[in-house]
Amino acid sequence: MKTQIVNSKKAVMIGCGFVGSASVFALMQSGLFTEIALIDADKDKAEGEAMDISHGIPFASPMRIYAGDYDDVADAAIVIISAGAGQKPGETRIDLVNKNVAIFKSIIPEIAKRNFSGILLIVANPVDILTQVAIKLSGLPENRVIGSGTVLDSARLRYKLGEHLSVDSRSVHAFIIGEHGDSEVVAWSSANVSGVPLSEMCEMRGHYKHKENTEEIATEVKLMREDVNTDATVEGCPQTAVAFAAYLIEDHSAAKKVGEVVALGEHVRHGAVAVEMPLVVVGEETSAYLAELDDHTAGIAVLVLSRQLIALHGKTVVAVYADLRGYPDSAVVAFDSRVGA
């Protein structure tokens, strides 16, 4: 099949609910794209949202925002899927599995038919499972289907820590790894504020009950979706989508948690699972550079293991990751040292 030419300035949003529409608005303000197509099962909804958001273009960059169809995904640089049933009070993200898998079964095959050559970004919940579903249904390489993972959770954690310490949250460096959901884990050992270890910074600010405070903050972050008194996380999630688009399209190297599919082979009978780990998100130019480093990097396209994860779990995670990817330990360390994550 002939490779589709990608328009690096074109994005497609599938799903025009709260998160989808707000994400398109945020993308419009970012100026990353000159063309954004909206697709929704309700064509009138897509047209209305496209018209409303277009009215803000005079205050942003020149672009075209319109209601489209699945033919528009063919040359898009990035397709973002926010479509799915919303999480109701008392429901967990896992409770949405059956509903949203069914929705994805109607969406992903349509994308696959168009010889799509860009990046597929999943922001619907449960994002870890749906990322894996999207890979299976689309047939796309694993490095071109990315889940938003725990990026929003990590942003919430940084906000809460900034609030707790009375510091700018942009100076807080802390990650949540694992599932985007109830089993997520805070990587406390690597948390810092402008390079100062978290425990030291806490004591500098008069906080000495580290165990109690960290447990409380972790619980607050985990339950924050339920505490946000809106129908959806309309502001945080769109900002996450914009950040991903910037990293992927503009080729910024950045250590972020993204839902990467790790092939577990015989370790898990299901074959693969989507997990969130600190990784370096790179674009095409950086990927090509990495592929030239040595023979072991040839299989890497978009995601590379970062120093943050190695610092957190040491040689154990390097060995496990190397085994899963089929690389010797030395090759994984080489990725890390050369990328400078």
N, C-alpha and C positions, 0 to 999 in steps of 0.2 A: 504493500500500500504506500502511496506517495506521501512523503512527510509534509505536513501542513505548515505553511509559513506563519509564524506567530507575530502578531501585532503587539509589541511590548507596551503600548499605551492603551490597551483595551482590557477591560475587566467585565465580568458578568456576575451578577448576583442572582442566585436562584432561591426564591423565597422572599416575599415582601411584607413579612410581619414586622413586629417591633424591631427586632434585631437587624433584619435585612435592610429595612428602610433607613434606620439610623446609621448602619454601616455605609450605605451608599452616600448618605449626607456627609459622613466623615471623610469618605474617599473623595467626594467632590471638593471639600475644603482643603484636602491635602495637596491637590494638584498633581498627583502621581499619574493620572490617566487623562486622555483626551476623549475617551469614549467609554461609557458604562451602560450596559444593557441590563434591564430588569426582567426576570422571568418569574411568573407565578401561575399557579393553577387557575387563579382568578385574574383573567386578563385585564378586567376593568381596574382591579386593585393595582396592578403593575403600572398601568397607564396613569392612574391618579397620582401614585407616588412619584413616578418619573416627572410628571408635570410640576408637582409641588416642589420637588428638589431642584428642578431646572430653574425655578424662579430665583434661586440664590446664586446662579452662575455669574451674574454681573458683579458680584462681590468676591468672586474666586477667579480661577483660571479658565480660559476658553475650553469648552468641552461640549460633548453631546451626550445627553442622558435620555434614554428612551425605553419604552416597553418593547422587548424583543421576543424571540422564540429560540428553540434549541439550535437552530442553524447558526445563531450568533456565537456559540461557544467554539466553533471550529478554529478561528484564528485568535482567540482570546489568550492573553498571557496568563491570566489567572481567573479561575472560576471559583466563586465562594458559595458554598451551600449552607444556607441558614434555615432552609425549609424543614419543618417538622412540627409535631405536636408540642405544645407548651407544657411546662411542668406545673401541675396543679398543687395547691396546698396539701401537705401530707405525703406527696409523691416524692420518691427519690428519682435521680436521673436514670437509674437502672429500670425503673418502672416504665420508662418511655420506650424501651427497646423494641417491643413488638410493633407498636404504632409507627415508629420512625424507620424501622427496617423496611416495613411495607411501603412507606413513602419513598425511601431510597431506591427500592426496586422499580419504581416508576420513573425515577429521575436519572440514575446513573447509566442505564442502558441507552438512554437518549443521547447522553454525552458521548458514550463509547462509539455510537454510530457515526459521529461527526469527525472521527480521526483527530480528536483533540490532542494538541501537542504542548499544552501549557501546564501550569501547576493547579492542582485541585486542592482547595483549602476547605476543611470541614469545621464548621462552628456549631453544628446542631448537637444536641445531647441525646444519649450518652456518647460524648465525642470519641472516646477510646474505642468503643465497639463499632460505632458508625464509620470510623476511619478504616478499620479492618474490612467492614462490609463494602465500603467504597472501592477498596483495592480489589477485592474479589469480583465485584460486579463490573468494574471498569476494565480490568485487565491491564491497567497502567502500571508502570514500574513503581516499586515502593517509594522511591525517592521523589516521586511527583504527586503523591497523595499525602497531605499533611493535615494533622488534626491540631486545633488550637491548644489542645492539651491543658497544662496547668499555668499557662502564661497569665491568665486573668487571676487565678488563685495567688500567684506570686506577686502580682501587682497589689492585690488586696493585702497580702502579708506585709509588703513594703509600706503601704499606707498606714496600717495599724502600728507597725514598729515606729514609723516616723511620728505618729501621733503620741505613742507611749513615751518616746524619748524627747519629744519636742524638737525634732530635727526635720530638715527637708527630706521627704521620702525619696527624692531622686538620688540622695546620697546613700540610701540604704540598699545593700546588696544581699538579697536573701531569696532562696528558691524553695518552691514546693515541687516535689517529684512524685511519680507514681500515677495513680488514677486521678482524673478530674472528678472528684466525688468523695464519698464518705471514707475511703481508705487512703486518701492522700497523705503524704508524709512531708513534714518540714525538715529541711536539711539545716538544722541549727548549727552544726559544727562549722559550716562554711559561712555563716551569716556575719556580716560586718557593716560598719558605717564608715565609709571613706577609708577602708583599710584597717580600721580599728575593730578588733574582735568584739562581737556583740556583748559578751559578758563584761568586758572592760568598759565599754560605752555605757552599759546599764549602770554600773557602779559609779561612773563619772557623773551620771545624772541622778544618783541617789536611789537607784533600784537594786536591791540585794536579794530579793526572793526570786531567784532565777527560775527554779523549777515551777513554782506556782504561776509566775507571770507568763512563761513560755507556753505552758499548758492552756492557760486562759486565752492567750492570743491565738494559738493554733485552733482552738475550738471555735472562737469567734469567726475566724476566717472560713473555717469549714461550713459554718452555719450562716454565713453572710448572705448567701442567695435567698435563704428563707427570711432573713431579717430585712432585706431590701424590699420596701413596701411598694413594689411596682409589678406589673404583669410580666416583665422580663428585664434582664440586665441591659437596659437600652443604651447606657453610656459606656460602661466598662468594656463590654464585648465588641462594640464597633471600633473602639480605640485599639483593641487587640488585633482586629482585622486589618486596620490601617498599618499598624506596626509590622505585621507579617508581610503585607504587600510591599512595604518599603524595603525590608530586608531582602526579599526575594527578587524584586524587580530592579532595585537600584544597586544590588550586589554589595550590601553592607555586611561585614562579618560581625556577628553579635551572638553572645552566648544566651540562648533562650531555651526554654523548655517547649518542645514541640512533640506532637504525637507521632513518633517514628515507629514503623513496624519492624520489630526485631524477629527474624526467623528463628524459632526455637527448635525446629526439626523434631528429633525424637524426644526432646525434653518435655514437650507438651503435645498431646495427641491432636489437638486442634491445629497444630502446625505453626501458628503465629499469633502474636498478641500485640496490641498497640499500647505502648507505655510512654511515659514522659520522663526524659532525662535531660540534663544540661547538654546541649549540643551547639555546635557552631552552624548557624544558618548562612549559607553562601550562595551566591548567584552563579551564572554560567562561567564567567571569566575565572573566578576563584576556583570553581570546580575543575576547570581545564588545567589550571596550575597544579592543583593537588594530584590530578591524574598523571602528571608528568614526574612526580617526585620519585616514585619507584614502582615496581611491579605490583606491590600490595595495594596501592591506592587506586588501581584501575577501576575497581568496582564502586568507588565512592563517586556520587554525583552531586548531591545537595547537602547531606548531613554528615558531620564529622564529630567524633567524640571530643569533648572539651576538657581542659585542665581542671575545671571546677569539679567534675564528677570524680576524676582521679584523686584530687585532693580530699574529697569527701570519703571515699571508700578504699583508697590506696590500690595496691597491686591486685587485690581480689577482683575488683570490677574490671580492671584492665584485662585480666586473664579470662574472665567470663565473657566480656564483650568481644575480645579477640576470637575466642572459641566460637561464639555465635556467628560472627561475621566471616570466619574462616581465615583470619589473619594471625600471624605470630604476635606475641605481646609487644615485641620491639617495634612492629609496624604501627600499632595503635599509639604508642608513646611518641613515635616519630611524627604522626599526624599532629598530635597535640603541640609538640614543641615548635613545629614549623608554622602552624597556623597562628600560634600565640593567642589562644582563646582566653 
